[in-house]
Amino acid sequence: MRNYPANSPEAMARVVSMCIMADSDIDASEFAELQPALYEAVGLNQTEFMRVLAHYLEDIVAESGSERINLLQPERINIMLGEITGRSERINTLATALRICKSDNALNNAELALFRHIMQQWQLDLTDLEIEVSLAK
């Protein structure tokens, strides 16, 4: 897995990418409705964000070798989460991911499990996210 500087736009974009891929599917609505907000929220343009998403997928495939790929492997997730250390960056990243994943009008079990894990690791609660999402409207 690539290393990104702490709290960098790339580190935040990779966590958002991980959340988008949690259900093993990229829904067009996850990008169509939120493109401007998505890129602005993490500080990258569309090309830069897509590069981070592509690198994330390349790294997972390279790590798996010939084994089955587990997108929700806790060790990998925690390494990526460790690159975002600032509280405001954590809240912004998770709120952005939540807005995107909700755009298809469904949060499946994998997405919910990942969001719960991130909230626990980052010591965030729903109130933190609610405030951030309400400010972004």
N, C-alpha and C positions, 0 to 999 in steps of 0.2 A: 504494500500500500504506500502510495506517495505520502510525503510529509509536506504539510503546508504550515506557514508561520501562524502562530497563535492569533486568533481573532481576525484572520485575513478574510477577505471576500471569498477566496477559494475554499477555505476551510468551512465557511458558512454555507457556500453553495454545495459542497459535497454532502453535508448533513441534509440539506434540502433534497438533493438528488437521492440520497438513501431513503428518505421518507417517500418520495415519489415512487421509487422502485419496490417499496416494502410489499406491495401486493403482486409483485412480479409482472406488472403491466404498466405501460405508459398510456394513460387516457388522454386523448387530444384535448378534452375540456380542461385538463389540469394545466395546460399551457395557454390555450386559446383565451380564456377569460382573464388570466392574471399576468400576462406577459409583462406589461409595463411595471406593475407593482412588484413582480418577482425579481426582475433584474435590478430595479432601483433599491429594493429592500436589502439585497446582499452586496450591492456595490459593483456589479459587473454588467457588461452589455450582453446581448443575446449570444453572440459568438463565444464570448469568454465563458458564459454559463454552460453552454452546450459542450465546450471543451472539457470543463470539469466533470460534467455528467459522463462524457465518453471515457475520460480517464478513470473515473470511478468503476465503470463497467469493465474496462480493460484490466484494471487491477484485480477485480474479483475473479475474473476468468483466469488470469495468470496465477493467482494464489491457489485456485482450486485444482490445477493440474488435471488429472483425469477423474477426480472425485466429484460427487454431486455438489452443486453450489448451494450454500445456505446463505441467503441474503440477510438473515437476521442473526448471524453468529455474534453472540454477546462480546466476545473478545475484540472482534473487528469494530463493532459499533462503538465500544468504549474507547478504543484508540482514536477514532474520529471525533468522538465527543470531547476527548481530552484536549483537542486543539482549539476549542472554544472555551475560554476561561472567564471572559467578562460577563457579568450578569446581564447587562443590556444586550450584548451580542447574543447570548443564549436565548433570551426572551424573544428578540427579533427573529432569530433563526427559526425557532420552534413555531412562533406565530405565523411566519411566512409559510412554512411547510404545512401547517394546519389549514391555512386558507387555500392552498393549492390542492391538498388532498381532499378537502371538502367540496371542491368545485364540481366534482362528478356526482354530488349529492349522496355520497355513501362513504362511510369509513368501515372497512372490513376488519376482521379480527387481527390480521397481521399488522395493519396500520395502527389499530388501537393498542396492541401489545408494544409496538415500537414507541409510540408516543408516551405510554406509561413508563417504559424503561428510561427514555430520555428525561422525562420529568423527575423521575427518582434520582437518576445520576446527577442531574443538574440542580436538584433541590428546588424545583419550581412547582407551582400548583396552578389550578385552573384560573384562579383570580389573577395571577401574573399575566397569563395569556389573554384573559378577557380584557384587561386594561389595555394591553398592546393592540389587540384587534380592534377595540373600540376607538382608539386614537388614530388608527390607520384608515378609518372610514372617511 
